[in-house]
């Protein structure tokens, strides 16, 4: 009977420790023989480690600071549009978007390590309310000077070309003028440093169509009056995509096979849409939608 009582006490001890381990929320802890105070301590340590691993995530404010540090901007000089936690390619990231002037910044910040997964900046065609600053504006040659530099390099005069686009943009962090024009059926595309007028890149293509002549200063014709506006083109694209609003990244006039079109690009979540819309009647010439990685 004494022997039986000894065994009974042993089983009661094991059962008691098993209950303690279950109450501590620990699973998968190996058994190494007799269970005592040391085993319970190991179980509690494992439980604390599991909780610590779940809590390893940077805050939204930390993600904002990381993005601002990379952009070399102060929080007072920007307008935040979005700071959201989401999954990108099976990774938990903060999607951080903000503006400074008319430049949009978009960052994906790893929510665990704080590493910058991706970054993007775009010049938008609308104005953000001016921020008060005492910093002197950077040197800028101006759009007319950029056009003169491009024409001189091409060996053409202003009356021999039709300008399609002259806008301020960024290339690899450098502020540039993107200048496009036609002479006959030849298309010229220049990128000119906005600070010093240096030609950064030039491209010339022979097109298989003729650009319409420049409109005269006379009263507009019926065909010209019937042209849709850029805002109407945007609404046509949004309606076709089945969305109510979006973040537009491009809205400009271009030529496709001799047809004057609005080139519209916008994003909704991680989807990117592109449209070519006929300027004269609003017809959708082409459209595409793809997931933006």
Backbone bond lengths (Angstrom), bond angles and torsions (degrees), N, CA, C in turn:
res aa  C-N    CA-C-N  psi(-1)  N-CA   C-N-CA  omega(-1)  CA-C   N-CA-C  phi
1 X - - - 1.454 - - 1.523 110.79 -
2 X 1.272 120.16 -35.77 1.473 122.59 178.10 1.509 111.02 -65.23
3 X 1.355 114.30 -40.11 1.457 117.53 179.05 1.521 110.48 -61.71
4 X 1.332 116.87 -43.78 1.470 121.61 179.28 1.509 111.06 -61.29
5 X 1.342 116.47 -40.37 1.469 119.46 179.19 1.523 111.42 -64.61
6 X 1.302 117.91 -35.98 1.475 121.26 178.50 1.502 111.59 -63.84
7 X 1.356 114.74 -44.06 1.455 118.41 177.97 1.513 111.49 -64.21
8 X 1.324 115.35 -39.73 1.476 119.96 -179.88 1.508 110.72 -61.49
9 X 1.317 117.68 -41.72 1.468 120.60 178.18 1.531 111.01 -64.74
10 X 1.326 116.53 -37.40 1.475 119.28 179.21 1.517 111.95 -63.01
11 X 1.359 115.10 -44.90 1.463 118.85 178.15 1.503 111.95 -63.97
12 X 1.327 116.82 -38.41 1.467 120.40 178.64 1.532 110.39 -62.69
13 X 1.326 117.71 -37.49 1.483 121.34 179.35 1.523 111.64 -64.72
14 X 1.350 115.62 -44.02 1.468 119.71 179.50 1.515 110.53 -64.37
15 X 1.328 116.39 -41.62 1.471 120.42 -179.90 1.504 111.09 -63.70
16 X 1.319 116.70 -39.18 1.476 120.20 179.89 1.521 111.41 -63.24
17 X 1.330 117.27 -44.71 1.475 121.27 -179.61 1.529 110.27 -67.24
18 X 1.333 118.02 -37.24 1.466 121.13 177.84 1.513 110.42 -61.09
19 X 1.324 117.25 -39.58 1.472 120.94 177.90 1.523 110.41 -64.41
20 X 1.344 116.17 -40.58 1.470 120.13 179.07 1.511 110.82 -62.46
21 X 1.343 116.11 -42.17 1.462 119.69 179.60 1.523 111.09 -64.76
22 X 1.342 117.42 -40.61 1.467 121.09 178.69 1.512 110.80 -64.36
23 X 1.328 118.16 -40.57 1.471 122.31 179.26 1.518 110.85 -66.18
24 X 1.301 117.93 -31.58 1.476 121.13 -179.84 1.521 111.69 -77.16
25 X 1.339 117.92 -7.07 1.468 120.66 177.27 1.502 112.81 76.14
26 X 1.343 118.58 29.69 1.468 122.01 -175.47 1.517 108.77 -106.56
27 X 1.311 116.74 128.98 1.462 122.56 174.74 1.504 109.00 -127.27
28 X 1.289 116.59 155.24 1.464 120.47 175.95 1.512 113.48 75.77
29 X 1.380 121.03 19.33 1.463 122.68 177.97 1.527 108.26 -88.42
30 X 1.316 119.59 120.69 1.477 121.39 -176.26 1.527 111.83 -67.95
31 X 1.320 114.08 153.92 1.472 121.48 178.74 1.508 109.15 -101.99
32 X 1.301 117.30 130.23 1.474 122.01 -175.34 1.528 113.09 -118.54
33 X 1.249 118.10 30.61 1.463 118.88 179.17 1.508 110.24 115.75
34 X 1.313 117.14 -137.02 1.461 121.22 -178.40 1.515 109.31 -66.60
35 X 1.328 116.46 136.38 1.457 122.63 -176.76 1.508 108.87 -94.48
36 X 1.333 116.09 125.75 1.455 120.02 179.57 1.499 111.92 -145.83
37 X 1.309 116.88 -157.43 1.464 121.96 -177.59 1.508 112.96 -61.89
38 X 1.339 118.00 -34.26 1.474 120.98 -178.84 1.521 111.26 -66.12
39 X 1.340 118.89 -41.36 1.459 122.62 179.18 1.508 111.16 -64.52
40 X 1.335 117.04 -39.70 1.468 120.65 179.30 1.524 110.11 -64.43
41 X 1.335 117.15 -39.35 1.467 121.51 179.69 1.517 110.33 -63.83
42 X 1.361 117.56 -40.79 1.460 121.64 178.62 1.526 110.24 -63.07
43 X 1.329 117.02 -41.45 1.457 121.49 -179.86 1.511 111.54 -63.62
44 X 1.341 116.34 -44.16 1.460 119.72 179.61 1.527 111.13 -64.11
45 X 1.335 116.60 -38.32 1.471 121.06 179.16 1.529 110.64 -63.55
46 X 1.348 117.01 -41.31 1.456 121.23 178.61 1.518 110.86 -64.05
47 X 1.346 116.08 -39.10 1.457 120.67 -179.96 1.529 110.98 -64.43
48 X 1.341 116.41 -42.85 1.465 120.62 177.87 1.521 110.99 -63.28
49 X 1.348 116.99 -37.63 1.462 121.24 -179.59 1.522 110.84 -64.94
50 X 1.365 115.76 -40.65 1.463 119.89 178.56 1.516 111.18 -61.84
51 X 1.333 117.35 -43.40 1.464 121.46 179.41 1.528 111.31 -64.98
52 X 1.324 117.00 -37.90 1.465 121.33 -179.21 1.521 110.55 -65.77
53 X 1.364 116.70 -39.79 1.456 120.04 -179.10 1.522 111.75 -64.58
54 X 1.377 115.49 -36.60 1.455 119.31 179.32 1.518 111.31 -68.07
55 X 1.311 118.40 -27.78 1.462 122.06 -174.83 1.532 113.16 -88.60
56 X 1.357 118.24 -3.47 1.468 120.82 -176.18 1.522 110.22 -78.13
57 X 1.345 117.86 85.27 1.453 123.61 179.06 1.518 108.55 -150.18
58 X 1.331 117.38 130.49 1.464 119.73 -179.61 1.531 109.56 -72.87
59 X 1.315 116.48 159.17 1.458 121.32 -179.44 1.536 110.69 -83.52
60 X 1.341 115.77 166.31 1.460 121.05 177.34 1.531 110.70 -63.16
61 X 1.342 116.53 -38.00 1.476 119.79 178.34 1.526 111.09 -63.32
62 X 1.339 115.97 -38.64 1.466 119.93 178.31 1.521 110.30 -64.42
63 X 1.343 116.95 -40.91 1.470 120.82 178.81 1.531 110.69 -63.05
64 X 1.344 117.15 -39.59 1.469 121.33 178.16 1.534 110.49 -62.66
65 X 1.351 115.77 -43.12 1.463 119.76 -179.34 1.532 111.26 -63.72
66 X 1.338 116.54 -38.44 1.474 120.71 179.45 1.532 110.00 -63.63
67 X 1.356 116.14 -44.46 1.463 120.42 179.77 1.534 111.33 -64.89
68 X 1.340 116.55 -44.12 1.468 120.14 179.51 1.525 111.13 -63.73
69 X 1.340 116.48 -38.30 1.463 120.26 178.73 1.508 111.63 -62.87
70 X 1.348 116.91 -41.02 1.459 119.66 179.42 1.528 111.29 -69.02
71 X 1.347 116.36 -36.12 1.463 120.54 179.70 1.524 112.61 -80.05
72 X 1.359 116.25 -7.68 1.473 122.20 -179.07 1.539 110.88 58.59
73 X 1.346 114.45 47.02 1.458 121.15 179.78 1.524 109.81 -129.65
74 X 1.330 115.90 153.16 1.463 121.58 175.53 1.528 108.66 -95.51
75 X 1.337 116.66 151.99 1.460 120.89 -176.89 1.528 111.91 -59.80
76 X 1.343 116.93 -32.54 1.469 120.41 -179.15 1.527 111.92 -68.97
77 X 1.328 117.59 -15.92 1.462 121.41 -176.48 1.527 112.81 -100.22
78 X 1.330 117.57 8.15 1.465 119.93 -177.58 1.524 110.69 -130.24
79 X 1.340 114.84 163.79 1.465 122.54 173.73 1.523 107.71 -122.26
80 X 1.346 116.95 112.42 1.460 120.50 -179.12 1.525 110.46 -76.68
81 X 1.335 115.47 135.36 1.462 121.89 179.08 1.523 110.53 -104.99
82 X 1.336 116.39 -37.97 1.456 119.60 -176.14 1.525 110.34 -154.90
83 X 1.333 116.37 136.68 1.467 123.43 168.88 1.521 105.57 -138.84
84 X 1.333 116.54 96.86 1.459 121.08 -173.47 1.523 110.80 -128.48
85 X 1.347 114.61 147.63 1.464 121.24 176.60 1.527 107.46 -93.21
86 X 1.345 117.79 126.98 1.449 120.97 179.98 1.520 110.34 -153.64
87 X 1.339 116.04 171.01 1.459 121.30 179.24 1.523 110.02 -99.97
88 X 1.331 116.59 131.38 1.461 123.84 174.82 1.517 108.43 -130.32
89 X 1.356 116.13 115.45 1.477 120.45 179.70 1.529 111.42 53.52
90 X 1.347 115.34 48.76 1.466 122.63 178.01 1.529 113.16 63.34
91 X 1.301 117.07 23.91 1.460 121.63 178.58 1.523 109.18 -126.67
92 X 1.332 117.16 134.06 1.454 122.21 177.71 1.527 108.90 -78.93
93 X 1.352 116.62 119.11 1.463 120.86 -176.85 1.523 110.41 -132.94
94 X 1.331 115.25 158.48 1.464 121.57 168.47 1.528 107.42 -95.32
95 X 1.345 115.86 124.99 1.464 121.35 174.21 1.530 106.89 -92.45
96 X 1.338 116.47 109.19 1.464 122.59 -174.21 1.530 108.89 -113.93
97 X 1.343 116.19 120.88 1.466 120.99 178.60 1.526 109.33 -127.31
98 X 1.340 116.17 137.12 1.462 120.52 177.14 1.521 110.06 -156.39
99 X 1.340 114.95 165.32 1.456 122.11 178.88 1.520 110.49 -118.28
100 X 1.315 114.80 149.32 1.458 122.40 167.07 1.523 105.65 -137.10
101 X 1.333 116.62 112.58 1.456 119.17 -170.70 1.508 108.93 65.56
102 X 1.333 118.08 -130.32 1.460 120.26 176.40 1.528 111.68 -107.30
103 X 1.328 115.81 24.88 1.466 121.77 176.56 1.519 108.83 -103.82
104 X 1.334 116.11 126.38 1.460 121.47 178.61 1.533 109.37 -99.12
105 X 1.322 116.32 132.41 1.465 123.14 177.50 1.528 109.09 -112.95
106 X 1.320 116.82 136.40 1.465 121.99 -178.59 1.534 108.21 -134.58
107 X 1.326 116.47 118.38 1.472 121.79 -178.15 1.521 110.81 -122.98
108 X 1.348 115.97 144.69 1.459 123.39 164.57 1.518 106.77 -112.56
109 X 1.351 116.33 117.00 1.467 122.51 -177.56 1.529 109.62 -112.09
110 X 1.335 117.28 125.67 1.464 121.39 177.55 1.526 109.49 -57.17
111 X 1.345 116.44 122.81 1.464 121.24 -173.82 1.525 112.76 -72.66
112 X 1.322 118.19 -13.16 1.464 120.70 179.86 1.520 111.55 -100.76
113 X 1.340 116.71 -51.43 1.470 120.58 -175.40 1.520 113.75 -92.80
114 X 1.339 117.03 -19.13 1.468 119.76 -176.13 1.514 112.84 81.19
115 X 1.318 118.56 6.07 1.466 121.19 -179.86 1.529 110.02 -72.52
116 X 1.345 116.63 146.32 1.467 121.93 177.40 1.525 107.66 -81.00
117 X 1.338 115.95 111.35 1.458 121.49 -178.77 1.526 110.59 -79.02
118 X 1.339 116.78 -41.07 1.461 120.95 177.03 1.521 109.21 -156.11
119 X 1.337 115.67 155.90 1.467 120.84 176.98 1.520 108.80 -147.21
120 X 1.337 115.33 149.61 1.455 120.40 -178.18 1.521 108.68 -152.91
121 X 1.326 116.71 144.98 1.465 120.42 174.92 1.523 108.99 -137.24
122 X 1.338 115.67 140.61 1.461 121.70 -177.21 1.516 110.26 -136.99
123 X 1.330 115.24 146.16 1.464 121.36 170.73 1.521 107.40 -86.15
124 X 1.309 117.64 123.18 1.451 122.28 179.63 1.524 110.08 -95.98
125 X 1.353 116.02 154.84 1.467 120.19 -178.15 1.520 112.53 -94.18
126 X 1.319 115.89 31.93 1.458 120.74 173.84 1.508 108.18 -143.66
127 X 1.313 116.43 166.01 1.468 121.19 -171.12 1.524 111.46 -103.89
128 X 1.310 115.28 135.82 1.460 122.80 169.60 1.522 107.21 -90.82
129 X 1.335 118.84 141.11 1.470 119.27 178.80 1.513 111.65 -48.00
130 X 1.328 115.31 133.99 1.469 121.52 -174.42 1.519 110.84 -60.57
131 X 1.328 116.81 136.71 1.453 122.46 176.80 1.527 108.67 -94.61
132 X 1.301 116.79 139.68 1.450 120.20 177.27 1.523 109.40 -72.23
133 X 1.300 116.55 128.01 1.457 120.67 -179.84 1.526 109.72 -150.84
134 X 1.304 114.95 151.07 1.467 120.14 179.47 1.530 111.28 -103.59
135 X 1.353 115.42 1.44 1.464 118.93 -178.18 1.523 109.26 -75.86
136 X 1.302 117.44 133.12 1.464 122.14 179.84 1.521 109.45 -68.20
137 X 1.342 118.78 138.91 1.459 121.12 -179.40 1.526 111.66 -64.32
138 X 1.339 114.82 146.16 1.460 119.73 179.88 1.524 109.96 -70.54
139 X 1.330 116.28 156.57 1.470 120.94 179.67 1.521 109.90 -62.52
140 X 1.335 116.37 141.75 1.462 121.79 -178.95 1.530 108.00 -147.51
141 X 1.341 116.22 124.81 1.462 119.79 -176.15 1.526 112.07 -72.11
142 X 1.330 118.61 -22.46 1.455 121.89 -178.44 1.515 112.64 91.79
143 X 1.344 115.91 153.84 1.454 121.33 -174.73 1.531 112.67 -65.40
144 X 1.339 118.21 -38.77 1.466 120.04 -178.73 1.525 111.79 -66.01
145 X 1.333 116.49 -37.90 1.462 120.34 178.13 1.525 110.07 -66.03
146 X 1.342 116.44 -39.29 1.460 120.47 179.00 1.527 110.39 -62.34
147 X 1.322 117.20 -40.79 1.464 121.15 177.65 1.536 110.86 -63.80
148 X 1.336 116.47 -41.97 1.467 120.50 178.71 1.525 111.12 -60.74
149 X 1.334 116.78 -43.19 1.476 121.31 -179.04 1.532 110.39 -62.71
150 X 1.349 116.34 -43.44 1.462 120.57 -179.86 1.528 110.80 -65.07
151 X 1.331 117.12 -44.67 1.466 120.33 -179.98 1.528 112.02 -63.37
152 X 1.334 116.06 -41.52 1.465 119.99 179.60 1.524 110.67 -62.32
153 X 1.337 116.38 -41.66 1.462 119.66 179.72 1.526 111.07 -66.29
154 X 1.354 116.77 -36.69 1.466 120.75 -179.30 1.525 112.02 -79.74
155 X 1.359 117.16 -11.08 1.457 120.66 -179.37 1.516 112.47 71.70
156 X 1.345 116.13 34.18 1.461 121.29 -177.93 1.525 110.36 -125.36
157 X 1.311 116.39 160.59 1.466 121.78 175.94 1.524 109.07 -107.46
158 X 1.327 115.66 162.19 1.456 121.61 -174.24 1.526 112.36 -60.00
159 X 1.351 117.83 -33.90 1.460 121.00 -177.21 1.533 112.97 -78.86
160 X 1.337 117.01 -4.28 1.460 120.91 -179.61 1.533 112.65 -102.64
161 X 1.325 117.66 2.28 1.463 120.28 -175.19 1.523 110.79 -129.59
162 X 1.337 114.98 163.80 1.469 123.10 173.06 1.536 107.45 -122.52
163 X 1.317 116.88 111.41 1.467 120.44 179.86 1.532 110.49 -75.36
164 X 1.324 115.47 132.15 1.460 122.26 178.73 1.527 111.05 -102.18
165 X 1.328 115.78 -39.12 1.476 119.82 -176.31 1.520 109.66 -152.36
166 X 1.324 115.36 135.65 1.460 122.04 169.88 1.519 106.45 -144.45
167 X 1.328 117.21 101.31 1.460 119.57 -175.20 1.525 110.56 -140.25
168 X 1.328 114.70 159.21 1.456 121.96 178.03 1.516 108.56 -87.13
169 X 1.336 117.33 134.56 1.455 122.04 -177.09 1.524 109.23 -146.39
170 X 1.323 116.88 176.76 1.463 122.13 174.92 1.525 109.46 -121.55
171 X 1.318 117.03 135.09 1.458 123.30 174.33 1.517 108.28 -130.08
172 X 1.347 115.97 113.81 1.474 121.71 -178.90 1.527 111.58 54.08
173 X 1.339 115.70 39.99 1.457 120.66 177.51 1.507 115.47 82.19
174 X 1.353 117.43 -0.39 1.469 121.92 -179.45 1.524 108.88 -102.39
175 X 1.340 117.19 131.47 1.460 121.32 177.79 1.523 109.09 -76.42
176 X 1.333 115.90 123.42 1.465 120.90 -176.06 1.522 110.67 -133.17
177 X 1.345 115.19 159.56 1.459 121.73 169.11 1.523 107.67 -99.00
178 X 1.343 115.40 124.77 1.463 121.40 176.12 1.528 106.63 -95.55
179 X 1.329 116.91 109.95 1.466 122.78 -173.62 1.528 109.07 -115.76
180 X 1.339 116.38 121.78 1.463 121.31 177.36 1.523 109.06 -126.60
181 X 1.346 115.97 137.06 1.460 120.47 177.09 1.527 109.90 -155.65
182 X 1.335 115.28 164.87 1.463 122.42 178.77 1.518 110.35 -119.24
183 X 1.321 115.62 148.83 1.459 123.17 167.86 1.517 105.64 -135.48
184 X 1.341 115.99 109.79 1.452 119.02 -171.99 1.517 109.15 66.42
185 X 1.335 116.91 -125.77 1.461 120.07 177.73 1.533 111.87 -107.95
186 X 1.336 116.20 23.67 1.463 121.36 178.23 1.528 108.79 -106.76
187 X 1.332 115.37 128.18 1.466 120.93 178.72 1.532 109.22 -101.25
188 X 1.331 116.80 131.93 1.457 123.19 177.42 1.536 109.00 -114.29
189 X 1.332 116.13 137.09 1.463 121.26 -179.19 1.531 107.98 -134.52
190 X 1.346 117.01 118.20 1.463 122.26 -177.73 1.525 110.87 -120.81
191 X 1.335 115.56 145.64 1.459 122.34 166.41 1.520 106.93 -118.56
192 X 1.355 115.67 119.35 1.461 121.72 -173.21 1.519 109.63 -121.93
193 X 1.338 116.13 128.27 1.466 121.71 179.67 1.528 109.27 -57.53
194 X 1.348 115.81 123.40 1.463 120.43 -176.19 1.528 112.29 -71.92
195 X 1.322 117.27 -20.05 1.464 120.09 -177.27 1.529 112.42 -85.79
196 X 1.349 117.32 -41.50 1.470 119.32 -173.51 1.525 114.78 -125.60
197 X 1.347 118.31 -0.77 1.459 120.65 176.79 1.516 115.04 80.26
198 X 1.338 117.93 6.57 1.472 120.21 179.34 1.532 110.20 -69.20
199 X 1.359 116.14 140.21 1.461 120.94 176.96 1.531 107.91 -81.66
200 X 1.330 116.68 114.34 1.462 121.37 -177.81 1.525 111.91 -87.55
201 X 1.326 116.80 -34.12 1.464 119.92 176.87 1.522 109.19 -157.23
202 X 1.338 115.12 153.27 1.461 120.60 178.45 1.524 108.23 -144.76
203 X 1.338 115.34 141.76 1.463 120.37 -179.80 1.527 108.22 -140.54
204 X 1.336 117.03 138.35 1.463 121.66 -179.61 1.516 107.93 -132.78
205 X 1.342 116.61 126.85 1.462 121.74 -178.18 1.511 110.32 -128.89
206 X 1.332 115.16 141.84 1.461 121.39 172.86 1.521 107.44 -89.32
207 X 1.323 116.29 121.40 1.460 121.30 179.84 1.531 109.65 -100.35
208 X 1.350 115.08 155.31 1.465 118.81 -178.41 1.530 112.27 -97.70
209 X 1.329 116.12 32.28 1.459 119.95 176.05 1.520 109.40 -149.08
210 X 1.310 115.38 164.81 1.456 121.74 -177.96 1.520 109.33 -104.44
211 X 1.327 116.71 133.12 1.458 121.53 178.92 1.525 109.42 -75.62
212 X 1.323 118.67 134.38 1.467 120.41 178.20 1.521 110.78 -58.07
213 X 1.332 116.58 150.43 1.465 120.87 179.62 1.512 110.43 -66.73
214 X 1.336 115.98 155.99 1.463 121.56 179.73 1.526 109.49 -66.13
215 X 1.342 118.38 139.73 1.467 120.53 179.50 1.522 110.93 -64.99
216 X 1.327 116.47 145.36 1.458 121.15 178.59 1.518 109.86 -79.49
217 X 1.322 116.40 174.94 1.457 121.68 179.93 1.517 111.88 -85.23
218 X 1.346 117.52 5.37 1.448 120.86 178.08 1.527 110.28 -73.28
219 X 1.328 115.52 175.06 1.471 120.14 179.76 1.514 109.20 -58.81
220 X 1.336 118.53 140.09 1.469 121.39 -177.89 1.511 111.95 -63.15
221 X 1.324 115.94 144.21 1.455 121.79 178.62 1.514 110.02 -77.14
222 X 1.340 116.09 171.71 1.468 120.06 178.83 1.515 110.88 -63.05
223 X 1.342 115.84 -36.78 1.467 119.06 -179.48 1.514 110.62 -63.77
224 X 1.359 116.28 -39.58 1.452 119.27 179.92 1.525 111.34 -69.32
225 X 1.324 116.09 -37.78 1.465 120.17 -179.38 1.518 110.59 -64.21
226 X 1.357 116.89 -32.23 1.462 120.37 -175.20 1.525 113.72 -78.36
227 X 1.315 118.78 -3.80 1.465 120.37 -179.44 1.529 110.58 -63.74
228 X 1.338 114.91 137.62 1.467 119.09 178.28 1.530 109.35 -78.99
229 X 1.324 116.20 158.02 1.465 121.33 178.72 1.517 110.34 -85.71
230 X 1.325 116.62 167.55 1.465 120.81 178.75 1.528 110.99 -64.13
231 X 1.351 117.06 -34.21 1.466 120.03 178.78 1.525 110.96 -67.20
232 X 1.341 116.49 -37.99 1.467 119.72 177.09 1.526 110.34 -65.76
233 X 1.332 116.20 -38.93 1.468 120.24 177.74 1.523 110.92 -62.35
234 X 1.335 116.25 -40.63 1.470 120.14 177.87 1.528 110.78 -60.85
235 X 1.336 116.34 -44.37 1.465 120.52 -178.67 1.525 111.54 -64.89
236 X 1.334 116.82 -37.53 1.464 120.47 177.07 1.529 110.44 -61.43
237 X 1.343 115.74 -43.44 1.474 120.44 179.98 1.522 110.96 -65.80
238 X 1.343 117.15 -45.06 1.473 120.60 179.92 1.521 110.89 -61.69
239 X 1.335 116.69 -42.85 1.459 120.98 179.96 1.524 111.14 -62.31
240 X 1.338 116.82 -42.65 1.459 120.68 179.59 1.532 111.21 -65.60
241 X 1.344 116.50 -36.79 1.476 121.04 -179.56 1.527 111.61 -77.25
242 X 1.338 117.05 -14.29 1.459 120.53 178.99 1.512 113.61 76.27
243 X 1.333 116.97 31.53 1.466 120.96 179.59 1.527 108.74 -125.86
244 X 1.325 116.20 152.75 1.454 121.07 -178.34 1.504 113.99 -87.49
245 X 1.323 117.81 -33.84 1.462 121.70 -179.13 1.517 109.06 -149.89
246 X 1.341 115.82 161.80 1.465 120.78 -177.41 1.513 109.17 -160.94
247 X 1.336 114.73 168.92 1.465 121.18 175.01 1.534 107.60 -99.37
248 X 1.346 116.43 106.50 1.459 121.02 -177.49 1.532 110.50 -77.77
249 X 1.333 115.28 132.49 1.464 121.14 178.40 1.526 111.90 -109.07
250 X 1.334 117.30 -16.34 1.461 119.95 177.39 1.525 109.46 -156.60
251 X 1.316 116.21 137.72 1.464 122.51 173.93 1.530 106.68 -153.93
252 X 1.327 117.30 96.68 1.463 120.39 -174.18 1.528 110.24 -144.93
253 X 1.327 115.36 160.00 1.466 121.51 176.39 1.526 109.10 -86.39
254 X 1.329 115.44 136.18 1.464 121.24 179.02 1.526 107.79 -145.62
255 X 1.322 116.77 179.38 1.460 121.86 177.47 1.519 109.02 -122.41
256 X 1.335 116.30 131.71 1.451 122.24 176.25 1.521 107.96 -126.52
257 X 1.343 117.22 111.38 1.470 123.13 -179.47 1.530 111.69 52.67
258 X 1.329 115.95 43.80 1.451 121.19 176.88 1.515 115.09 82.65
259 X 1.354 117.20 -0.41 1.463 121.36 -178.83 1.525 109.00 -104.04
260 X 1.320 116.22 132.54 1.459 121.79 178.18 1.519 108.32 -77.99
261 X 1.337 116.59 122.27 1.462 121.06 -174.86 1.526 110.68 -132.35
262 X 1.336 114.53 159.54 1.458 121.14 166.47 1.523 107.47 -93.88
263 X 1.320 116.20 125.63 1.460 121.53 174.85 1.524 106.97 -94.71
264 X 1.334 117.19 110.10 1.464 123.71 -174.17 1.523 109.66 -114.29
265 X 1.345 116.04 128.79 1.465 120.93 174.39 1.518 108.43 -132.56
266 X 1.351 117.08 138.20 1.457 120.49 177.93 1.529 110.19 -154.63
267 X 1.339 115.13 164.52 1.459 121.82 -178.13 1.520 109.83 -124.24
268 X 1.335 115.07 142.02 1.465 122.60 172.13 1.528 106.22 -133.68
269 X 1.325 116.09 108.90 1.465 119.26 -173.39 1.512 109.84 63.60
270 X 1.345 115.95 -126.08 1.463 118.37 178.24 1.529 112.17 -102.84
271 X 1.334 116.69 17.40 1.463 121.88 176.16 1.529 110.21 -100.64
272 X 1.334 116.25 134.77 1.455 121.99 178.58 1.534 108.76 -114.92
273 X 1.331 116.18 129.56 1.460 122.04 -177.66 1.537 110.01 -115.42
274 X 1.349 116.03 143.81 1.461 121.39 176.60 1.534 108.76 -134.06
275 X 1.338 116.05 133.27 1.465 121.85 -179.07 1.528 110.31 -134.23
276 X 1.344 116.39 144.37 1.462 123.87 165.31 1.523 105.83 -115.37
277 X 1.355 116.62 119.09 1.460 121.64 -174.80 1.526 109.45 -121.68
278 X 1.331 116.00 128.50 1.461 122.04 -179.50 1.525 110.32 -59.77
279 X 1.342 116.90 125.01 1.460 122.21 -176.94 1.524 111.61 -67.56
280 X 1.336 117.28 -32.65 1.461 120.19 -173.19 1.525 113.40 -79.35
281 X 1.363 117.52 -32.35 1.466 118.12 -176.02 1.521 114.69 -133.42
282 X 1.337 118.64 -0.29 1.461 121.27 176.95 1.516 114.88 79.16
283 X 1.341 117.85 8.08 1.463 120.48 179.29 1.526 110.64 -69.76
284 X 1.337 116.55 141.11 1.468 121.88 177.36 1.525 108.19 -82.16
285 X 1.325 116.83 112.84 1.460 122.36 -178.81 1.526 110.93 -82.45
286 X 1.350 116.46 -40.95 1.462 120.09 177.07 1.521 108.68 -153.52
287 X 1.335 115.59 154.98 1.460 120.74 178.00 1.520 109.48 -153.26
288 X 1.323 115.69 151.43 1.463 120.78 176.70 1.516 109.24 -152.43
289 X 1.326 115.84 154.25 1.465 121.96 177.56 1.521 107.69 -142.96
290 X 1.325 116.32 133.22 1.455 119.93 179.86 1.515 110.26 -148.03
291 X 1.314 115.24 158.17 1.461 121.03 178.12 1.518 108.67 -77.74
292 X 1.341 115.72 126.09 1.460 121.57 -179.68 1.520 109.15 -88.81
293 X 1.348 116.15 112.88 1.466 120.10 179.15 1.515 111.14 -77.92
